[in-house]
């Protein structure tokens, strides 16, 4: 018999920016942030903004990420799209709760 809690969709009150995935990949490779920024063709400050979710992944950056980490640009663009959608929903939810 399926538990009642298992039937409810998972709707966290937080979102994970694509930068979190990038930081994980960076740590797995033991690279420095400066090295990664150079590989991606962005500044250290832009990389920090990417980690924080303040810099969106553009098609050009998605291509650089794909080359650097060995996956597809669509993976990174989809990750960015999902983050944006989740952030929008979370902000709507927070506004409703304040009323």
KEKE-662999 format. One line per 10 residues: their letters; for each residue x, y, z of C-alpha. Coordinates in Angstrom, 2 decimals, always signed. Example, Ala and Ser with C-alpha at 12.3 -4.5 7.8 and 13.67 -1.06 7.14 Angstrom:
% residues 2
as) +12.30 -4.50 +7.80; +13.67 -1.06 +7.14
This chain:
% residues 99
xxxxxxxxxx) +0.00 +0.00 +0.00; +1.44 +3.35 -1.06; +2.00 +5.88 +1.68; -0.06 +9.09 +1.55; +3.05 +11.32 +1.68; +4.38 +9.50 -1.37; +1.43 +10.67 -3.49; +2.10 +14.38 -3.06; +4.41 +16.03 -5.60; +7.75 +17.24 -4.31
xxxxxxxxxx) +7.65 +21.04 -4.17; +10.65 +22.34 -2.23; +10.85 +25.89 -0.89; +14.27 +26.35 -2.47; +15.84 +26.25 -5.94; +19.24 +25.08 -7.10; +21.00 +27.28 -9.66; +22.95 +25.69 -12.50; +26.03 +27.06 -10.78; +25.61 +24.41 -8.09
xxxxxxxxxx) +25.98 +21.71 -10.73; +29.01 +23.53 -12.15; +30.59 +23.76 -8.69; +30.09 +20.02 -8.20; +31.78 +19.28 -11.53; +34.59 +21.69 -10.64; +35.23 +19.92 -7.33; +35.12 +16.48 -8.93; +37.96 +17.57 -11.20; +39.90 +19.42 -8.48
xxxxxxxxxx) +40.04 +22.53 -10.67; +40.29 +26.04 -9.31; +37.55 +28.53 -10.08; +40.12 +30.71 -11.86; +41.10 +27.81 -14.13; +37.45 +27.13 -14.97; +36.74 +30.80 -15.69; +39.65 +30.83 -18.18; +38.35 +27.63 -19.81; +34.90 +29.18 -20.19
xxxxxxxxxx) +36.19 +32.53 -21.41; +34.61 +34.50 -18.57; +35.97 +36.53 -15.67; +36.33 +35.23 -12.14; +33.54 +37.64 -11.11; +31.23 +36.28 -13.83; +31.95 +32.74 -12.66; +31.01 +33.72 -9.10; +27.76 +35.22 -10.42; +27.13 +32.01 -12.35
xxxxxxxxxx) +27.63 +29.97 -9.17; +25.12 +32.19 -7.35; +22.50 +32.05 -10.11; +22.90 +35.74 -10.95; +24.44 +35.12 -14.39; +22.24 +33.18 -16.79; +23.67 +30.52 -19.07; +23.64 +31.85 -22.62; +23.91 +29.62 -25.69; +27.59 +30.64 -26.01
xxxxxxxxxx) +28.30 +29.79 -22.38; +26.35 +26.53 -22.70; +28.61 +25.54 -25.60; +31.71 +26.35 -23.54; +30.38 +24.36 -20.58; +29.63 +21.41 -22.85; +33.14 +21.42 -24.28; +34.70 +21.83 -20.84; +32.66 +19.15 -19.06; +31.96 +16.80 -21.98
xxxxxxxxxx) +28.18 +17.00 -22.19; +25.75 +18.83 -24.48; +24.85 +22.53 -24.67; +21.19 +21.52 -24.40; +21.88 +20.02 -20.96; +23.06 +23.41 -19.69; +20.33 +25.39 -21.44; +17.69 +23.05 -20.01; +19.27 +23.36 -16.56; +19.05 +27.16 -16.86
xxxxxxxxxx) +15.46 +27.04 -18.12; +14.37 +24.76 -15.28; +16.09 +26.98 -12.71; +14.36 +30.09 -14.09; +10.96 +28.39 -14.05; +11.47 +27.04 -10.52; +12.65 +30.43 -9.27; +9.59 +32.12 -10.75; +7.26 +29.61 -9.08; +9.05 +29.94 -5.75
xxxxxxxxx) +8.78 +33.74 -5.87; +5.05 +33.50 -6.68; +4.59 +31.15 -3.74; +6.44 +33.49 -1.39; +4.32 +36.46 -2.51; +1.11 +34.51 -1.84; +2.35 +33.56 +1.63; +3.02 +37.22 +2.49; -0.58 +38.22 +1.75
